[in-house]
Amino acid sequence: MTRTVFPVLLQMSTDQYPTKTSKGKEKSFAQMD
């Protein structure tokens, strides 16, 4: 379930905040995974 939700959140974030948020969230999700 989480593996499906995270990519969706990432895509929504990258659409709105291409640089700061996408990089920050990618790192956070990678650590959680």
N, C-alpha and C positions, 0 to 999 in steps of 0.2 A: 504493500500500500504506500509506504513512505517513498519507495523508489519511483513510484508513478507520480506522486505529488511534487517532489523536489524539482524534477526537470521542468514541470509546468510553471512552478513559481520562478525558476531561473529564467525561463523564456519571457515571462511577463515582465520581470525586472529588467532584463537586458533591453527590452523594447523601450522602456521608460528611461532607464539609466544605463546607457551602453558601457560606460567606463567604470566608474567607482563601484556601483552596486554589483555589477556582473562579476568583477574580479573578487570582491569581498565575499560574495555569496558562494562563488565557486570554491574558494578556499574553505569556508565554513562547512559546506556540504561534504567536501572531500574528507575533512577531519571526522565528521559524524559517521560517514560511511566506513 
